Amino acid sequence: MDKKYIKMWNNCLANRTERMKGSAIRELLKLTQMPGVISFAGGWPAPELFPVREFEEAARYWLPREGDKMLQYSVTEGLPPLKDFLVDYMKRYNVPAEPENILLTNGSQQALDLIGKVFLNEGDKIIVSEPTYLGALQAWNSYGPQYVTVKMDEKGMVVEQVEKLLKKDKIKFIYVLPNFHNPAGTTLPLERRKKLTDLVKKYDTFIVEDDPYGELRYEGEDLAPIISLLKEKVIYLSTFSKTLSPGIRLGWITAPASVMEKFVQAKQAVDLHTGTLVQYLAWDLCHRGILRAHVKELREVYKRRRDVMLESMEKYFPKGVKWTKPEGGLFLWVIVPKGIDMKKLLDKAVKLKVAYVPGAEFHANGGGENTFRLNFSNAKEDKIVEGIKRLGKLLKEAIG
């Protein structure tokens, strides 16, 4: 395109576009599509486990019977029978909700954006962990918030630091990933969850509880969701992306009825409603019990892959490297000695045909150069062993 037209379009852009950045993970995944690359980069479920046949059966059964509805516009709030299922399904994990408290979204990523649209003004302060989920930062950056970060330890967000921040500043909300944190892989203990609810009651703020991985637990006991401890001041997000399929782009918000109307209005302005067809198909797999059976299979496979990765790291990673040992989810977090920049090492890793996500991408206010995230759900066991072996070689050369 002619330079004068590029300049013209740039001059027309809204100021907020200056705060928009592409997802580093999305860009990285382009590199990892090269033949032979073992990728631990994306948070991708195992494609060979997708319930393809079950989706096909659902479509073949329902389209001749309900095709006029499945291919038509629908209500913004979501398909009523799917919402009814979610009410019962979430009760297994003590998430309190009625159909009027649930909004179906295009993945939980849209849910994060709707939270930004509804709540964030320029300069509002949000408490996030350090590190935190990159997708949340990407969803909120264009609204111009300030991120106030809290350190993490092996148990997750250090809640003792939160009260100091609440005393110092007016905080719009606290963003928490309590189960198998992305990227850190940690699980927030029950006592810290209770402490957070005590703090939001005391300091007049609220919590955004992001729980995309909660069902993928491989050991230990399920812990009470934060929303079950204080439903009036918690907005809860989840998704089918890590259980049924990410390609259907189907998630949901659970929120107090007093704010749900604004979420509905914000969603109407974006896409009117989430796709009717995918909601019907997802509902079919849910109410026939396929989701529960599928989750059971995922837990077995992903646990094995997690264990293989941990065993391989013990064998091939050099001394001085530390990592988390997640009880579930898709990720673990690696910390190397200070002075080693994992972003700079990535080019060398790709030449060795192995990929990860540099940890600096998950830090809202900078830092984390000596960290990186690994995904263990996507690669098969033999690839995990070989990929970790290659990374071990890279780290040994870097550490010396």
C-alpha positions as CSV (number, residue, x, y, z in Angstrom):
1,M,0.0,0.0,0.0
2,D,1.1,3.5,-0.8
3,K,2.8,5.2,2.2
4,K,0.4,8.2,2.1
5,Y,-2.6,5.8,2.6
6,I,-0.8,4.1,5.5
7,K,-0.3,7.5,7.1
8,M,-3.9,8.4,6.4
9,W,-5.2,5.3,8.1
10,N,-2.9,5.7,11.0
11,N,-4.1,9.2,11.6
12,C,-7.7,7.9,11.7
13,L,-7.1,5.4,14.4
14,A,-8.5,5.9,17.9
15,N,-6.0,6.8,20.6
16,R,-6.8,3.6,22.5
17,T,-5.4,1.5,19.6
18,E,-1.9,2.6,20.8
19,R,-2.5,0.4,23.8
20,M,-3.5,-2.6,21.8
21,K,-0.9,-5.3,21.2
22,G,-1.0,-8.6,19.5
23,S,-0.8,-11.7,21.6
24,A,2.8,-12.8,21.9
25,I,1.6,-16.4,22.2
26,R,-0.4,-16.1,18.9
27,E,2.7,-14.7,17.2
28,L,4.9,-17.4,18.6
29,L,2.6,-20.2,17.5
30,K,3.2,-19.1,13.9
31,L,6.9,-20.1,14.4
32,T,6.0,-23.4,16.0
33,Q,4.1,-24.6,12.9
34,M,7.4,-25.4,11.2
35,P,7.9,-29.2,10.6
36,G,9.5,-31.0,13.5
37,V,9.0,-28.3,16.1
38,I,7.9,-29.7,19.5
39,S,5.7,-26.9,20.9
40,F,5.1,-26.4,24.7
41,A,4.0,-22.9,23.9
42,G,0.2,-22.7,23.4
43,G,-2.4,-23.7,25.9
44,W,-3.7,-26.2,23.4
45,P,-5.7,-29.3,24.4
46,A,-4.8,-32.6,22.8
47,P,-6.5,-32.6,19.3
48,E,-6.5,-36.4,19.1
49,L,-8.9,-36.4,22.1
50,F,-11.5,-34.0,20.6
51,P,-15.0,-35.6,20.7
52,V,-15.3,-35.3,16.9
53,R,-17.6,-38.2,16.4
54,E,-19.9,-37.0,19.2
55,F,-20.2,-33.5,17.7
56,E,-21.0,-35.1,14.3
57,E,-23.7,-37.3,15.9
58,A,-25.2,-34.3,17.6
59,A,-25.3,-32.3,14.4
60,R,-26.8,-35.2,12.4
61,Y,-29.5,-35.8,15.0
62,W,-30.5,-32.2,15.8
63,L,-30.2,-30.3,12.5
64,P,-33.1,-32.2,10.8
65,R,-35.2,-31.7,13.9
66,E,-34.3,-28.2,15.1
67,G,-32.4,-26.8,12.2
68,D,-34.7,-23.8,11.9
69,K,-33.8,-22.8,15.4
70,M,-30.1,-23.8,15.4
71,L,-29.4,-21.7,12.3
72,Q,-31.5,-18.7,13.5
73,Y,-30.8,-15.7,15.7
74,S,-31.2,-16.4,19.4
75,V,-31.4,-14.6,22.7
76,T,-28.3,-12.8,24.0
77,E,-28.3,-14.5,27.4
78,G,-27.7,-17.9,25.9
79,L,-29.6,-21.1,25.1
80,P,-32.0,-21.8,28.0
81,P,-31.4,-25.6,28.3
82,L,-27.6,-25.1,28.2
83,K,-27.9,-22.6,31.0
84,D,-30.1,-25.0,33.0
85,F,-27.4,-27.6,32.6
86,L,-24.7,-25.2,33.7
87,V,-26.7,-24.4,36.9
88,D,-26.6,-28.1,37.9
89,Y,-23.1,-28.7,36.6
90,M,-21.6,-25.9,38.6
91,K,-23.4,-26.9,41.7
92,R,-21.1,-30.0,41.8
93,Y,-18.3,-27.5,42.5
94,N,-20.5,-25.3,44.9
95,V,-20.8,-22.5,42.4
96,P,-24.1,-20.8,43.2
97,A,-26.1,-19.7,40.2
98,E,-29.5,-19.6,38.6
99,P,-30.2,-19.2,34.9
100,E,-30.6,-15.5,35.2
101,N,-27.0,-15.2,36.6
102,I,-25.4,-16.9,33.5
103,L,-24.4,-15.3,30.2
104,L,-23.0,-17.5,27.4
105,T,-20.0,-15.8,25.7
106,N,-17.7,-16.4,22.8
107,G,-15.1,-18.1,25.0
108,S,-14.0,-16.7,28.3
109,Q,-11.8,-14.3,26.4
110,Q,-15.0,-12.4,25.4
111,A,-16.1,-12.5,29.1
112,L,-12.8,-10.8,30.0
113,D,-13.4,-8.1,27.4
114,L,-17.0,-7.6,28.6
115,I,-15.7,-7.0,32.1
116,G,-13.4,-4.3,30.8
117,K,-16.3,-2.7,28.9
118,V,-18.6,-2.7,31.8
119,F,-16.3,-1.8,34.6
120,L,-13.1,-0.1,33.5
121,N,-12.5,3.6,33.2
122,E,-9.2,5.1,32.2
123,G,-6.8,4.9,35.1
124,D,-8.7,2.4,37.2
125,K,-6.5,0.2,39.3
126,I,-6.7,-3.6,39.1
127,I,-4.9,-6.0,41.3
128,V,-3.3,-8.9,39.4
129,S,-0.8,-11.5,40.3
130,E,2.8,-11.4,39.1
131,P,2.8,-13.3,36.7
132,T,-0.8,-13.3,35.4
133,Y,-2.8,-14.5,32.4
134,L,-1.7,-12.7,29.3
135,G,-5.1,-12.8,27.7
136,A,-6.6,-10.8,30.5
137,L,-4.0,-8.0,30.1
138,Q,-4.7,-8.0,26.3
139,A,-8.4,-7.8,26.9
140,W,-8.1,-4.8,29.3
141,N,-5.2,-2.8,28.0
142,S,-7.3,-0.7,25.5
143,Y,-9.4,0.5,28.4
144,G,-6.4,2.1,30.0
145,P,-6.3,0.6,33.5
146,Q,-3.3,0.6,35.8
147,Y,-2.1,-2.9,37.0
148,V,-1.1,-3.2,40.6
149,T,0.8,-6.5,41.0
150,V,1.1,-9.0,43.8
151,K,3.9,-11.5,44.1
152,M,3.2,-15.2,44.0
153,D,4.8,-18.1,45.8
154,E,4.3,-21.9,45.5
155,K,0.7,-21.5,46.7
156,G,-0.3,-18.7,44.4
157,M,-1.1,-15.1,45.0
158,V,0.4,-13.8,48.3
159,V,-2.8,-12.5,49.8
160,E,-1.0,-10.8,52.7
161,Q,0.2,-8.2,50.2
162,V,-3.2,-7.5,48.9
163,E,-4.5,-5.7,52.0
164,K,-1.5,-3.3,51.8
165,L,-2.5,-2.4,48.3
166,L,-6.2,-2.0,49.2
167,K,-5.2,0.4,52.1
168,K,-3.1,2.5,49.8
169,D,-5.3,2.8,46.7
170,K,-8.8,2.6,45.5
171,I,-8.9,-0.8,43.6
172,K,-11.6,-1.5,41.0
173,F,-11.3,-5.3,41.3
174,I,-9.0,-8.2,42.1
175,Y,-8.3,-10.6,39.3
176,V,-7.6,-14.2,40.5
177,L,-7.0,-17.6,38.8
178,P,-7.3,-19.8,41.9
179,N,-7.1,-23.2,40.2
180,F,-4.0,-24.3,38.3
181,H,-3.0,-20.7,37.5
182,N,-2.1,-19.7,34.0
183,P,0.9,-19.4,33.7
184,A,2.2,-20.4,37.1
185,G,0.3,-23.7,37.6
186,T,-0.3,-22.9,41.3
187,T,-3.5,-23.6,43.3
188,L,-4.7,-21.0,45.9
189,P,-5.3,-22.6,49.3
190,L,-8.7,-22.3,50.9
191,E,-7.5,-20.1,53.7
192,R,-6.2,-17.6,51.1
193,R,-9.5,-17.7,49.3
194,K,-11.4,-16.9,52.5
195,K,-9.0,-14.1,53.2
196,L,-9.6,-12.5,49.8
197,T,-13.4,-12.5,50.4
198,D,-12.8,-10.9,53.8
199,L,-10.8,-8.2,52.2
200,V,-13.3,-7.3,49.4
201,K,-16.0,-7.0,52.0
202,K,-13.8,-4.7,54.1
203,Y,-12.5,-2.5,51.3
204,D,-15.6,-2.3,49.0
205,T,-14.2,-3.9,45.9
206,F,-14.9,-7.2,44.1
207,I,-13.2,-10.3,42.7
208,V,-13.0,-11.6,39.1
209,E,-12.5,-15.4,39.5
210,D,-11.2,-16.9,36.3
211,D,-11.6,-20.7,36.3
212,P,-11.0,-22.3,32.9
213,Y,-9.1,-25.3,34.2
214,G,-10.9,-26.2,37.4
215,E,-12.2,-29.5,36.2
216,L,-8.8,-30.7,35.1
217,R,-7.6,-31.8,38.6
218,Y,-5.2,-34.7,38.7
219,E,-4.5,-35.0,42.4
220,G,-5.8,-33.5,45.7
221,E,-9.3,-32.4,46.6
222,D,-11.5,-29.8,44.9
223,L,-11.4,-26.5,46.8
224,A,-14.4,-24.2,47.3
225,P,-14.6,-21.6,44.5
226,I,-14.2,-18.1,45.7
227,I,-17.7,-17.3,44.5
228,S,-19.2,-19.9,46.8
229,L,-17.7,-18.0,49.7
230,L,-19.1,-14.6,48.7
231,K,-21.4,-14.7,45.7
232,E,-22.5,-11.1,46.0
233,K,-19.0,-9.7,45.3
234,V,-17.5,-12.2,42.9
235,I,-17.8,-12.6,39.1
236,Y,-17.0,-16.1,37.9
237,L,-15.8,-17.1,34.5
238,S,-15.4,-20.5,32.9
239,T,-15.3,-22.1,29.5
240,F,-15.7,-25.3,27.5
241,S,-12.4,-24.6,25.6
242,K,-10.3,-26.8,27.8
243,T,-12.9,-29.6,28.1
244,L,-15.0,-30.0,25.0
245,S,-13.1,-27.9,22.4
246,P,-11.5,-24.5,22.1
247,G,-12.8,-24.2,18.5
248,I,-16.4,-23.9,19.5
249,R,-15.5,-20.7,21.4
250,L,-18.0,-21.2,24.2
251,G,-17.6,-19.8,27.7
252,W,-19.8,-18.1,30.3
253,I,-20.0,-15.5,33.0
254,T,-21.7,-16.1,36.3
255,A,-22.5,-12.8,38.0
256,P,-25.0,-11.1,40.4
257,A,-28.3,-10.2,38.6
258,S,-27.7,-6.6,39.4
259,V,-24.8,-6.4,37.0
260,M,-25.9,-9.0,34.5
261,E,-28.1,-6.6,32.6
262,K,-25.1,-4.5,31.7
263,F,-23.1,-7.5,30.5
264,V,-26.1,-8.4,28.3
265,Q,-26.2,-4.9,26.9
266,A,-22.4,-4.9,26.3
267,K,-22.6,-8.2,24.5
268,Q,-25.5,-7.1,22.3
269,A,-23.4,-4.3,21.0
270,V,-20.6,-6.7,20.0
271,D,-22.2,-9.8,18.5
272,L,-25.9,-9.9,19.5
273,H,-25.4,-13.5,20.9
274,T,-23.1,-16.4,20.9
275,G,-23.6,-18.9,18.0
276,T,-26.8,-20.8,18.3
277,L,-25.5,-23.8,16.5
278,V,-22.5,-24.4,18.8
279,Q,-24.7,-23.9,21.9
280,Y,-27.1,-26.6,20.7
281,L,-24.3,-29.0,20.0
282,A,-22.6,-28.3,23.3
283,W,-25.8,-28.8,25.1
284,D,-26.3,-32.2,23.4
285,L,-22.9,-33.4,24.5
286,C,-23.5,-32.1,28.0
287,H,-26.9,-33.5,28.7
288,R,-26.0,-36.9,27.2
289,G,-23.2,-37.2,29.8
290,I,-20.5,-37.1,27.1
291,L,-18.8,-34.0,28.8
292,R,-18.3,-35.8,32.1
293,A,-16.9,-38.9,30.4
294,H,-14.6,-36.8,28.2
295,V,-13.3,-34.9,31.2
296,K,-12.5,-38.1,32.9
297,E,-10.4,-39.2,29.9
298,L,-8.7,-35.8,29.8
299,R,-7.7,-36.1,33.4
300,E,-6.1,-39.5,32.8
301,V,-4.1,-38.4,29.7
302,Y,-3.0,-35.0,30.9
303,K,-1.9,-36.4,34.3
304,R,0.4,-38.9,32.5
305,R,1.8,-36.1,30.3
306,R,2.3,-33.8,33.3
307,D,4.2,-36.6,35.1
308,V,6.3,-37.4,32.1
309,M,7.3,-33.7,31.7
310,L,8.2,-33.4,35.4
311,E,10.2,-36.6,35.3
312,S,12.0,-35.4,32.2
313,M,12.8,-32.1,33.8
314,E,14.3,-33.8,36.8
315,K,16.5,-35.8,34.4
316,Y,17.6,-33.2,31.8
317,F,17.3,-29.7,33.4
318,P,20.5,-28.4,35.1
319,K,20.9,-27.4,38.7
320,G,19.7,-23.9,39.5
321,V,16.5,-24.3,37.6
322,K,13.2,-24.5,39.5
323,W,9.7,-25.2,38.5
324,T,6.1,-25.6,39.8
325,K,4.4,-29.0,40.2
326,P,0.8,-28.3,39.3
327,E,-2.1,-30.4,40.8
328,G,-4.0,-29.9,37.5
329,G,-4.5,-27.6,34.5
330,L,-2.3,-27.4,31.5
331,F,0.9,-25.5,32.5
332,L,3.9,-25.4,34.7
333,W,6.2,-22.4,35.4
334,V,10.0,-22.5,35.2
335,I,12.5,-20.1,36.9
336,V,16.1,-20.0,35.8
337,P,19.0,-18.1,37.4
338,K,18.8,-14.3,37.2
339,G,20.6,-12.8,34.3
340,I,19.3,-15.3,31.8
341,D,16.8,-13.8,29.4
342,M,14.4,-16.6,28.1
343,K,13.1,-14.3,25.4
344,K,16.5,-13.9,23.9
345,L,17.1,-17.7,24.1
346,L,13.9,-18.4,22.2
347,D,15.5,-18.1,18.8
348,K,18.0,-20.7,19.8
349,A,15.2,-23.0,21.1
350,V,13.3,-22.8,17.8
351,K,16.5,-23.7,16.0
352,L,16.6,-26.8,18.2
353,K,13.0,-27.2,17.2
354,V,11.4,-26.8,20.6
355,A,9.3,-23.8,21.8
356,Y,8.0,-22.3,25.0
357,V,6.5,-18.9,26.1
358,P,9.0,-16.4,27.7
359,G,7.7,-15.4,31.1
360,A,8.1,-11.7,30.6
361,E,4.9,-11.7,28.5
362,F,2.9,-12.5,31.6
363,H,4.1,-9.6,33.7
364,A,1.9,-6.5,33.6
365,N,4.6,-4.1,34.7
366,G,7.8,-5.7,33.4
367,G,10.1,-8.3,34.8
368,G,10.1,-12.1,34.6
369,E,12.9,-12.3,32.0
370,N,14.3,-15.4,33.8
371,T,11.1,-17.3,33.6
372,F,9.1,-19.3,31.0
373,R,5.9,-21.3,30.7
374,L,5.5,-24.9,29.5
375,N,2.3,-26.6,28.3
376,F,2.1,-30.4,28.8
377,S,-1.3,-31.2,27.4
378,N,-0.7,-30.9,23.6
379,A,2.4,-33.1,23.0
380,K,2.4,-36.8,23.3
381,E,4.7,-38.5,25.9
382,D,7.6,-39.3,23.5
383,K,7.6,-35.7,22.2
384,I,7.6,-34.3,25.7
385,V,10.7,-36.3,26.6
386,E,12.5,-35.2,23.5
387,G,11.4,-31.6,23.8
388,I,12.5,-31.3,27.4
389,K,15.8,-33.0,26.5
390,R,16.4,-30.2,23.9
391,L,15.5,-27.5,26.4
392,G,17.8,-29.1,28.9
393,K,20.7,-28.8,26.5
394,L,19.8,-25.2,25.8
395,L,19.6,-24.3,29.5
396,K,22.9,-26.1,30.3
397,E,24.7,-24.0,27.7
398,A,23.1,-20.8,29.0
399,I,23.8,-21.4,32.6
400,G,27.3,-22.8,32.0
